[in-house]
Amino acid sequence: MTSVINRYLSREIFQTLVGVILVLLLIFLSNRLVRYLADAAAGQLPPDVIFTLVALKTVKYLILLIPLALYLAVLLVLGRLYRDSEMAALAACGVGTMRLYRPVLYLALPLVLAQGWFSLNVVPWADAQEARIIGRAQEQMDISAVSPGRFREGRQGVDGRRVIYAQDVGADGQLRKVFIQVREANQNVLLSAERGHVEQDPRTGNRYLVLVDGYRYHGEPGSAQFRILHFARHGILLRAGDDVQGHVKLNAVPTSELWGSHAAAEQAELQWRLSIPIATLALALLALPLGRVSPRKSNYGRLLIAVVVYVVYFNLLALAQTWTEKGQIPPMLGLWWVHGLMLALVAVLLVRQSGLAWVLRSLRGGVARPS
């Protein structure tokens, strides 16, 4: 009978888990796709890389959403069992809360192991690939996306913008009859030239738009104070060499390089990657005592409380990661204290609902009294 109950509950939780993951993925990926499409429409991202980036984001989102999806799946299944009085029938057969952990763990433990491997290996690789694709795409979009007779907007420096217009673009990439407006925090510069082409400094890797035979207008619109300079050759920095190569962000560093590091930021990143599978297990353990409701009461109140607990849990993890990066707490404490609080909450709820003696007897394998 026990095996039948385990298979039944595992199947119910798994089916609900798949549904919740699909819904959450649809929400997050739709939001990300809209952002990519907006960047492509603004000329900041080539359209042919959008679906590659969405695929990489799918891997990352899937790993991050599994803790929440499993948590909600267990809560939803428990809510239905309590509402349909199936939990009362199970309790009459001697199946209590602790016995229900078995089918939950049958499903949670393989997920935790797979998620741990993906979090430590696949997600950093996906982040590195995303950074590489975006960096290369933006590099190619600097000039190659300029169309004859159309204005193209792009970034200039940290907080500036530039607009490039060319009357004609040759097959060799030469721009003819070029107009450029550069807007930065404290200046507005207009440039016009007969020709323009891209050059890269072999020493620094910096890419420049080199204008030939043109004029530079420097001043404020509406003011008579303008400076006009004629130049035979003038270079505009399109992208610094460091930006072309791309700084490797910490979340894209391979896990093998983090293990032996004593830097606080790298220790915080490593603990965050380990925290994802740990959080999946902790939330699965929390779902059972938190999902217990009376058959005559609505399950939505408990579900709201459960969502609040999840939000607090992951916000504390993010806060602990920031504190560890800044050296405000030692890496030995790091993010582990947040998981300790969560496990302590699980223990408190179990003891409060069923009593300490019953919990200890259930952990030793004794028959649980009806609950």
BANU-503596 format. One line per 10 residues: their letters; for each residue z, y, x of N, C-alpha, C. Coordinates in pm, whole numbers, plus 50000, padded with zeros to 5 digits. Last residue first. Layout:
! BANU-503596
a> Z/Y/X/Z/Y/X/Z/Y/X  ...
! end
This chain:
! BANU-503596
spravggrls> 51124/51236/49719/51136/51382/49729/51050/51447/49623  51304/50934/49783/51207/51010/49705/51233/51160/49717  51374/50867/50132/51413/50870/49991/51313/50953/49914  51197/50669/50361/51234/50801/50311/51271/50794/50165  51306/50419/50569/51238/50448/50444/51288/50581/50391  51288/50489/50926/51352/50441/50804/51274/50481/50682  51198/50588/51164/51116/50488/51096/51178/50432/50971  51317/50796/51285/51344/50665/51346/51268/50554/51276  51244/50998/51114/51183/50997/51246/51205/50864/51317  51412/50938/50901/51267/50923/50884/51197/50918/51019
rlvwalgsqr> 51660/51001/51009/51634/50864/50969/51485/50839/50952  51627/51278/51046/51649/51191/51162/51620/51046/51128  51597/51356/50776/51491/51381/50873/51505/51290/50993  51845/51282/50669/51722/51218/50620/51607/51237/50717  52019/51451/50809/52033/51306/50822/51906/51234/50777  51939/51710/50729/51923/51667/50867/51928/51516/50879  51748/51772/50430/51873/51740/50498/51849/51682/50636  51524/51861/50295/51563/51720/50282/51694/51684/50350  51483/52138/50319/51435/52068/50201/51497/51930/50183  51603/52207/50563/51643/52276/50441/51602/52200/50316
vllvavlalm> 51464/52045/50741/51608/52024/50723/51654/52089/50594  51205/52156/50715/51230/52015/50686/51376/51989/50659  51249/52423/50795/51202/52394/50660/51228/52249/50621  51331/52385/51064/51421/52449/50967/51378/52416/50824  51102/52269/51179/51228/52195/51174/51322/52253/51070  50918/52483/51152/50891/52353/51089/51020/52274/51073  51044/52675/51312/51027/52700/51169/51000/52571/51094  51016/52554/51561/51152/52575/51507/51146/52601/51357  50743/52572/51590/50803/52439/51576/50946/52449/51522  50727/52854/51613/50659/52785/51504/50718/52645/51482
lghvwwlglm> 50873/52906/51846/50917/52963/51718/50854/52889/51600  50708/52772/52032/50846/52728/52009/50901/52780/51877  50482/52931/52024/50473/52793/51972/50613/52737/51946  50598/53155/52147/50546/53166/52010/50533/53028/51947  50661/53068/52402/50772/53099/52312/50725/53113/52167  50416/53040/52532/50485/52920/52487/50597/52952/52388  50282/53245/52645/50260/53224/52502/50342/53111/52445  50512/53328/52895/50377/53343/52840/50368/53334/52690  50696/53210/53074/50728/53223/52932/50599/53238/52852  50553/53213/53309/50624/53090/53274/50664/53091/53126
ppiqgketwt> 50464/53476/53333/50369/53373/53288/50437/53242/53250  50704/53711/53199/50658/53621/53306/50561/53517/53252  50598/54016/53044/50676/53893/53036/50622/53797/53142  50444/54218/53145/50566/54255/53075/50656/54134/53049  50197/54183/53264/50315/54153/53343/50446/54191/53277  49971/54208/53117/50025/54331/53173/50150/54308/53257  49935/53943/53033/49834/54006/53117/49890/54130/53188  50161/53915/52867/50150/53835/52990/50049/53896/53085  50099/54091/52660/50219/54114/52741/50212/54038/52873  49869/53963/52561/49860/54098/52617/49979/54128/52706
qalallnfyv> 49982/53722/52471/49877/53719/52574/49865/53855/52641  50153/53816/52274/50210/53752/52391/50108/53744/52504  49961/53907/52092/50055/54002/52153/50116/53943/52279  49838/53667/52021/49758/53772/52085/49848/53875/52155  50062/53539/51907/49994/53479/52022/49911/53585/52096  50115/53713/51695/50215/53698/51801/50154/53635/51925  49885/53665/51548/49907/53799/51602/50013/53797/51711  49925/53400/51476/49817/53431/51569/49826/53574/51624  50159/53432/51310/50154/53338/51421/50047/53379/51523  50081/53609/51108/50189/53647/51201/50184/53561/51326
vyvvvaillr> 49883/53451/50985/49847/53581/51043/49953/53625/51144  50040/53231/50896/49930/53212/50991/49894/53342/51061  50211/53360/50715/50267/53292/50832/50160/53272/50938  50020/53442/50526/50098/53542/50599/50158/53481/50725  49939/53192/50432/49842/53278/50501/49914/53386/50581  50179/53107/50310/50122/53031/50422/50022/53115/50501  50204/53290/50103/50305/53287/50209/50250/53216/50333  49979/53209/49954/49986/53344/50008/50087/53352/50122  50057/52951/49884/49937/52970/49966/49936/53109/50029  50276/52998/49720/50296/52931/49849/50177/52951/49941
gynskrpsvr> 50131/53121/49509/50239/53191/49578/50266/53132/49715  49956/52925/49420/49901/53041/49488/50009/53121/49562  50050/52720/49271/50043/52697/49415/50002/52822/49492  50285/52767/49005/50153/52789/49065/50160/52769/49216  50494/52506/48873/50473/52637/48933/50333/52644/48995  50537/52251/48793/50521/52351/48687/50497/52492/48742  50579/52101/49022/50458/52076/48942/50432/52182/48836  50685/52305/49298/50718/52238/49173/50591/52216/49091  50571/52240/49634/50591/52326/49517/50630/52241/49398  50512/52239/49974/50588/52173/49867/50616/52272/49754
glplallala> 50392/52351/50194/50310/52328/50076/50383/52262/49961  50573/52354/50398/50541/52482/50336/50461/52463/50207  50585/52088/50484/50702/52148/50418/50670/52279/50348  50296/52072/50561/50362/51982/50467/50488/52041/50405  50228/52272/50749/50167/52273/50616/50242/52186/50516  50337/52231/50998/50401/52329/50910/50351/52317/50767  50165/52050/51117/50304/52010/51093/50373/52103/50994  49939/52212/51132/49934/52089/51051/50074/52040/51020  50031/52405/51309/50003/52444/51170/49993/52322/51079  50053/52249/51545/50171/52316/51488/50150/52354/51342
ltaipislrw> 49786/52169/51588/49890/52069/51561/50011/52133/51495  49668/52421/51630/49616/52331/51527/49721/52228/51489  49808/52518/51849/49825/52584/51719/49774/52496/51606  49705/52351/52046/49848/52344/52013/49874/52406/51877  49436/52434/52058/49469/52301/52005/49617/52286/51970  49501/52710/52147/49419/52681/52029/49446/52540/51976  49642/52719/52386/49714/52747/52261/49634/52712/52138  49470/52691/52594/49554/52575/52559/49623/52595/52425  49367/52948/52594/49277/52835/52568/49356/52710/52531  49600/53091/52657/49534/53113/52528/49441/52996/52495
qleaqeaaah> 49650/53003/52915/49745/52967/52810/49685/52990/52671  49431/53124/53045/49445/52978/53043/49538/52933/52931  49494/53396/53007/49370/53340/52951/49378/53188/52941  49733/53414/53153/49734/53443/53009/49609/53385/52942  49640/53358/53409/49736/53268/53347/49741/53288/53196  49482/53583/53444/49418/53453/53439/49511/53347/53381  49678/53786/53446/49570/53788/53346/49504/53651/53333  49841/53714/53666/49897/53716/53531/49787/53710/53425  49741/53485/53916/49726/53616/53855/49771/53611/53709  49737/53240/54029/49870/53292/53999/49862/53433/53938
sgwlestpva> 49517/52962/53975/49539/53105/53992/49683/53144/53954  49444/52703/53926/49522/52731/54047/49554/52876/54069  49308/52723/53675/49423/52635/53692/49509/52674/53812  49080/52878/53671/49205/52937/53622/49327/52854/53656  48865/52732/53748/48902/52843/53834/49035/52907/53792  48838/52554/53536/48874/52500/53667/48917/52609/53764  48740/52711/53329/48882/52676/53330/48927/52622/53465  48519/52980/53419/48546/52837/53398/48695/52804/53411  48520/53285/53242/48551/53219/53369/48578/53071/53342  48495/53418/53007/48381/53337/53048/48403/53266/53181
nlkvhgqvdd> 48715/53574/52974/48700/53463/52880/48580/53375/52911  48674/53767/53170/48774/53665/53194/48758/53548/53100  48328/53831/53243/48452/53856/53172/48546/53739/53189  48147/53922/53508/48192/53802/53440/48326/53833/53374  47921/54182/53480/48054/54144/53521/48095/54021/53441  47585/54182/53556/47684/54151/53453/47817/54110/53513  47354/54257/53676/47406/54126/53709/47511/54083/53608  47334/54509/53556/47225/54414/53544/47274/54273/53570  47569/54633/53626/47546/54606/53485/47434/54506/53465  47535/54655/53900/47647/54574/53850/47627/54538/53705
garllighra> 47318/54831/53910/47303/54692/53956/47413/54602/53906  47277/55030/53613/47332/55006/53746/47320/54859/53781  46990/55145/53451/47099/55048/53450/47144/55025/53593  46846/55387/53476/46846/55311/53352/46964/55216/53342  46846/55699/53614/46911/55568/53622/46910/55502/53485  46551/55857/53688/46659/55850/53589/46717/55709/53595  46386/56059/53932/46436/55928/53889/46552/55940/53791  46086/56233/53994/46225/56243/53946/46269/56106/53892  45848/56424/54155/45899/56288/54136/46047/56298/54100  45786/56686/54137/45677/56595/54164/45717/56451/54138
fhlirfqasg> 45907/56921/53897/45929/56819/53999/45802/56737/54015  46039/57230/53797/45919/57147/53809/45945/57046/53920  46286/57333/53573/46253/57288/53707/46126/57204/53702  46457/57573/53398/46335/57493/53397/46298/57462/53541  46739/57637/53212/46686/57623/53347/46565/57529/53341  46834/57875/52969/46771/57747/53001/46725/57751/53147  46982/58063/52762/47009/58025/52900/46958/57882/52925  46962/58113/52498/46851/58160/52583/46868/58119/52727  47041/57857/52263/47082/57951/52366/46962/57989/52451  46947/57664/52098/46989/57790/52037/47032/57894/52136
peghyrygdv> 47069/57393/52296/46978/57441/52190/47034/57567/52124  47145/57450/52638/47195/57421/52504/47098/57473/52400  46982/57295/52925/47048/57403/52853/47096/57356/52718  46706/57222/53115/46850/57199/53108/46914/57319/53038  46417/57048/53163/46475/57161/53090/46623/57131/53067  46181/56962/53399/46317/56932/53352/46374/57060/53290  45849/56833/53419/45942/56944/53409/46076/56894/53354  45628/56648/53647/45682/56689/53519/45778/56805/53529  45527/56423/53829/45460/56547/53788/45508/56591/53650  45674/56123/53723/45584/56187/53820/45519/56308/53755
lvlyrngtrp> 45976/55940/53705/45881/56029/53641/45803/56104/53748  46113/55629/53702/46062/55732/53792/45952/55811/53720  46393/55484/53602/46267/55528/53544/46221/55646/53629  46557/55232/53792/46530/55373/53765/46398/55386/53691  46819/55009/53853/46686/55027/53795/46669/55173/53753  46994/54882/54136/46983/54982/54030/46838/54994/53983  47024/54715/54349/46985/54653/54223/46973/54752/54109  47076/54808/54604/47184/54816/54504/47152/54742/54375  46842/54738/54747/46975/54730/54809/47087/54724/54705  46613/54775/54596/46643/54640/54645/46782/54626/54705
dqevhgreas> 46595/54950/54301/46641/54963/54439/46679/54825/54491  46310/54939/54101/46443/54883/54126/46476/54896/54274  46128/55141/53867/46149/55091/54002/46291/55038/54014  45893/55205/53615/46026/55155/53649/46025/55104/53793  45718/55519/53551/45722/55374/53573/45862/55337/53618  45511/55779/53418/45642/55722/53446/45633/55571/53465  45336/56096/53398/45343/55951/53413/45487/55908/53438  45383/56362/53331/45251/56305/53307/45255/56152/53310  45684/56453/53155/45610/56416/53275/45476/56356/53236  45985/56613/53063/45849/56576/53027/45773/56550/53156
llvnqnaerv> 46318/56624/52947/46225/56601/53056/46088/56565/52999  46620/56785/52870/46488/56744/52824/46398/56730/52946  46966/56748/52823/46857/56761/52918/46729/56708/52855  47276/56868/52765/47158/56823/52692/47038/56852/52781  47626/56800/52824/47495/56855/52858/47385/56793/52773  47866/56669/52790/47868/56814/52812/47732/56872/52850  47811/56397/52724/47926/56465/52665/47915/56618/52676  47451/56381/52685/47579/56332/52733/47688/56421/52678  47126/56304/52619/47243/56373/52563/47368/56304/52617  46799/56346/52705/46923/56284/52749/47039/56367/52697
qifvkrlqgd> 46474/56280/52614/46591/56363/52585/46715/56285/52624  46147/56273/52736/46280/56210/52737/46384/56316/52703  45808/56186/52730/45908/56283/52688/46042/56212/52679  45502/56135/52900/45638/56089/52871/45724/56208/52830  45220/56059/52952/45266/56167/52863/45406/56133/52809  45254/55709/53002/45177/55832/53017/45217/55931/52908  45388/55443/53190/45401/55531/53074/45323/55659/53101  45285/55126/53300/45288/55270/53326/45295/55348/53194  45248/54859/53260/45380/54913/53234/45393/55062/53262  44989/54777/53280/45071/54760/53400/45212/54816/53383
agvdqayivr> 44878/54857/53044/44902/54713/53061/44989/54685/53183  45043/55166/52946/44937/55086/53004/44977/54940/53017  45114/55349/52670/45177/55253/52761/45066/55163/52812  45129/55688/52559/45050/55569/52586/45125/55482/52685  45324/55869/52500/45201/55874/52421/45119/55747/52439  45662/55792/52471/45544/55787/52554/45420/55785/52466  46002/55879/52468/45876/55879/52394/45762/55875/52495  46343/55809/52446/46222/55802/52527/46101/55796/52436  46666/55934/52445/46551/55905/52360/46426/55914/52448  47003/55845/52512/46875/55897/52555/46767/55853/52456
rgdvgqrger> 47354/55922/52529/47240/55859/52463/47113/55919/52520  47680/55852/52678/47562/55932/52649/47455/55850/52579  47902/55728/52783/47914/55786/52649/47791/55870/52610  47808/55601/53019/47917/55544/52941/47915/55595/52799  47449/55604/53056/47584/55611/53109/47684/55549/53015  47282/55599/52773/47272/55665/52902/47413/55682/52955  47110/55379/52547/47232/55433/52606/47203/55497/52740  46833/55476/52332/46911/55384/52414/47033/55454/52469  46551/55491/52115/46683/55540/52154/46755/55433/52234  46216/55582/52110/46310/55473/52129/46441/55527/52183
frgpsvasid> 45942/55687/51913/46063/55723/51985/46154/55600/51994  45597/55613/51964/45722/55593/51889/45841/55629/51976  45359/55616/52108/45370/55703/51992/45496/55687/51911  45386/55283/52220/45311/55409/52223/45328/55487/52093  45720/55165/52263/45588/55150/52200/45516/55284/52203  45947/55013/52473/45887/55141/52437/45745/55118/52383  46044/54778/52565/46041/54794/52420/45982/54927/52376  46048/54801/52836/45947/54713/52779/45937/54728/52628  46268/54954/52906/46137/55018/52899/46036/54933/52825  46503/54806/52827/46508/54943/52876/46376/55015/52856
mqeqargiir> 46494/54541/52758/46467/54636/52651/46464/54780/52700  46570/54404/52981/46429/54401/52946/46393/54506/52841  46845/54457/52967/46768/54499/53083/46620/54504/53050  46911/54333/52730/46922/54478/52738/46846/54533/52857  46866/54067/52808/46787/54125/52699/46791/54278/52705  47055/54030/53008/46913/54019/53041/46827/54084/52934  47292/54066/52855/47263/54149/52971/47115/54148/53007  47266/53862/52663/47270/54003/52620/47236/54095/52737  47269/53634/52830/47154/53661/52743/47151/53807/52701  47521/53657/52956/47399/53654/53036/47277/53690/52951
aeqadawpvv> 47699/53646/52739/47696/53765/52824/47567/53772/52906  47636/53385/52647/47616/53501/52560/47607/53630/52642  47715/53228/52864/47574/53230/52824/47544/53351/52736  47990/53280/52862/47911/53317/52979/47763/53324/52944  48061/53171/52613/48083/53313/52639/47999/53361/52757  47994/52901/52660/47923/52976/52556/47941/53126/52575  48183/52840/52861/48039/52831/52890/47959/52911/52788  48422/52870/52714/48391/52960/52827/48244/52958/52866  48370/52654/52521/48380/52795/52479/48361/52891/52596  48372/52415/52677/48250/52459/52609/48256/52608/52572
nlsfwgqalv> 48634/52392/52803/48507/52375/52874/48389/52441/52804  48859/52437/52648/48872/52450/52792/48737/52451/52863  48772/52393/52387/48834/52520/52420/48839/52543/52571  48680/52126/52400/48586/52235/52374/48643/52369/52416  48925/51995/52449/48815/51984/52544/48714/52097/52525  49071/52070/52221/49120/52106/52353/49009/52100/52456  48920/51952/52019/48927/52098/52026/48977/52144/52162  48968/51683/52067/48832/51736/52079/48833/51888/52094  49249/51683/52021/49193/51639/52149/49052/51694/52170  49263/51776/51755/49331/51849/51862/49273/51811/51998
lplalylvpr> 49121/51578/51617/49073/51715/51618/49133/51795/51732  49290/51355/51658/49154/51357/51717/49095/51498/51721  49522/51468/51514/49525/51437/51657/49386/51426/51719  49457/51502/51238/49482/51618/51324/49470/51583/51472  49428/51252/51114/49315/51344/51117/49334/51455/51220  49674/51138/51157/49554/51058/51181/49431/51147/51193  49842/51337/51063/49826/51323/51207/49707/51234/51243  49815/51289/50787/49780/51420/50843/49755/51410/50993  49912/51028/50758/49769/51055/50736/49724/51191/50790  50188/51091/50849/50104/50991/50912/49955/51015/50885
ylrmtgvgca> 50326/51268/50692/50277/51317/50821/50178/51219/50885  50423/51140/50476/50293/51204/50460/50238/51257/50592  50674/51066/50550/50574/50961/50549/50432/51019/50535  50810/51305/50515/50788/51257/50651/50682/51148/50656  50818/51327/50231/50742/51423/50312/50711/51369/50450  50800/50986/50101/50848/51123/50108/50764/51208/50201  50761/50724/49905/50681/50798/50002/50725/50944/49998  50877/50572/49706/50946/50583/49833/50869/50654/49941  50758/50583/49466/50730/50463/49545/50797/50469/49683  50826/50832/49381/50887/50720/49311/50864/50588/49384
alaamesdry> 50656/50979/49545/50800/50983/49571/50871/50868/49502  50413/50927/49418/50434/50880/49554/50582/50878/49589  50460/51058/49174/50436/50914/49175/50457/50855/49314  50484/51319/49266/50598/51257/49198/50583/51105/49196  50229/51359/49363/50340/51357/49458/50465/51295/49395  50085/51367/49128/50065/51253/49217/50176/51244/49321  50089/51583/48956/50206/51493/48956/50185/51367/49041  49899/51771/48988/49862/51654/48910/49972/51548/48905  50034/51949/49157/49993/51993/49024/49961/51875/48933  50067/51799/49391/50186/51842/49316/50148/51881/49173
lrglvllval> 49797/51769/49460/49880/51651/49437/50006/51687/49358  49716/52037/49496/49656/51956/49390/49741/51834/49358  49878/52106/49715/49889/52179/49589/49831/52101/49472  49780/51929/49909/49917/51915/49860/49936/51986/49727  49524/52040/49940/49539/51903/49892/49680/51881/49838  49591/52297/50036/49517/52282/49911/49530/52142/49854  49725/52235/50279/49794/52309/50172/49724/52291/50037  49521/52106/50421/49644/52032/50388/49717/52101/50273  49340/52324/50439/49301/52199/50374/49423/52118/50333  49475/52521/50584/49444/52545/50443/49408/52416/50371
ylalpillil> 49486/52378/50833/49607/52431/50768/49583/52451/50619  49216/52345/50890/49302/52227/50869/49429/52266/50796  49141/52618/50914/49077/52531/50815/49163/52409/50786  49297/52719/51126/49312/52775/50991/49256/52680/50886  49200/52553/51340/49342/52559/51303/49364/52611/51162  48911/52603/51327/48967/52472/51294/49117/52479/51263  48827/52848/51420/48854/52835/51277/48917/52702/51239  48775/52825/51691/48881/52917/51649/48920/52898/51502  48563/52647/51691/48686/52611/51759/48802/52699/51712  48372/52797/51547/48415/52667/51498/48548/52627/51561
ykvtklavlt> 48326/53021/51706/48394/53038/51578/48448/52905/51527  48188/52898/51923/48315/52968/51944/48393/52981/51813  47960/52791/51796/48050/52706/51875/48186/52770/51888  47850/53024/51685/47893/52915/51597/47990/52822/51670  47772/53172/51904/47887/53218/51827/47939/53109/51734  47546/53023/51974/47660/53029/52066/47786/53077/51994  47388/53076/51747/47426/52939/51779/47546/52935/51874  47354/53353/51774/47426/53301/51657/47472/53158/51682  47200/53360/52006/47334/53418/52008/47417/53368/51890  46969/53241/51905/47041/53179/52018/47184/53230/52024
fivdpplqga> 46895/53424/51715/46941/53294/51669/47008/53215/51781  46827/53649/51880/46932/53658/51778/46984/53519/51741  46623/53668/52055/46747/53608/52107/46855/53600/52001  46408/53799/51940/46391/53657/51971/46517/53591/52027  46461/54073/51905/46481/53981/51792/46478/53834/51831  46652/54238/52159/46525/54180/52115/46546/54077/52005  46851/54521/52106/46852/54376/52124/46718/54321/52078  46827/54783/52050/46921/54749/52155/46924/54599/52185  46682/54880/51837/46614/54864/51963/46704/54828/52078  46793/54882/51592/46813/55003/51671/46746/54994/51808
aadalyrvlr> 46739/54625/51510/46668/54734/51442/46680/54865/51520  46919/54488/51674/46776/54467/51692/46696/54580/51627  47161/54577/51565/47128/54607/51705/46980/54591/51732  47135/54464/51310/47145/54610/51324/47112/54652/51466  47135/54194/51375/47015/54251/51314/47016/54404/51324  47398/54172/51471/47285/54147/51561/47157/54208/51505  47540/54227/51233/47554/54313/51351/47437/54296/51448  47460/54015/51072/47429/54152/51030/47439/54247/51149  47571/53804/51215/47426/53814/51204/47384/53954/51162  47846/53847/51174/47790/53860/51309/47638/53876/51305
nslfilllvl> 47863/53798/50897/47903/53927/50951/47843/53950/51090  47778/53532/50893/47702/53634/50820/47734/53773/50873  47980/53408/51039/47845/53414/51096/47759/53516/51022  48201/53438/50866/48203/53498/50998/48063/53511/51056  48113/53301/50629/48162/53439/50625/48151/53505/50762  48042/53048/50723/47943/53129/50655/47985/53276/50653  48289/52959/50820/48177/52980/50912/48070/53071/50850  48431/52936/50578/48474/53032/50679/48363/53062/50779  48280/52731/50452/48296/52863/50388/48333/52968/50492  48304/52519/50634/48172/52571/50599/48181/52710/50537
ivgvltqfie> 48583/52480/50634/48515/52521/50757/48378/52582/50725  48625/52395/50369/48685/52520/50415/48615/52571/50541  48480/52149/50367/48445/52259/50278/48499/52393/50324  48621/52002/50560/48478/52031/50580/48435/52149/50492  48875/51988/50434/48858/52053/50564/48713/52092/50588  48823/51833/50211/48861/51974/50192/48842/52052/50321  48769/51592/50342/48667/51654/50257/48697/51802/50234  49017/51550/50473/48894/51566/50549/48785/51634/50466  49197/51520/50260/49214/51632/50353/49085/51657/50430  49095/51286/50140/49106/51410/50064/49115/51531/50157
rslyrnivst> 49120/51102/50351/48989/51133/50295/48991/51265/50219  49397/51097/50386/49311/51140/50497/49173/51179/50446  49479/50994/50137/49516/51131/50175/49428/51182/50289  49359/50736/50151/49333/50828/50040/49362/50973/50079  49468/50622/50379/49324/50644/50371/49289/50745/50262  49742/50619/50306/49697/50693/50425/49547/50722/50419  49738/50453/50082/49780/50593/50067/49731/50675/50185  49659/50215/50207/49576/50272/50100/49610/50420/50082  49869/50168/50381/49737/50195/50436/49645/50257/50332  50076/50118/50197/50083/50235/50285/49948/50271/50341
m> 50000/49879/50083/50000/50000/50000/50000/50126/50086
! end
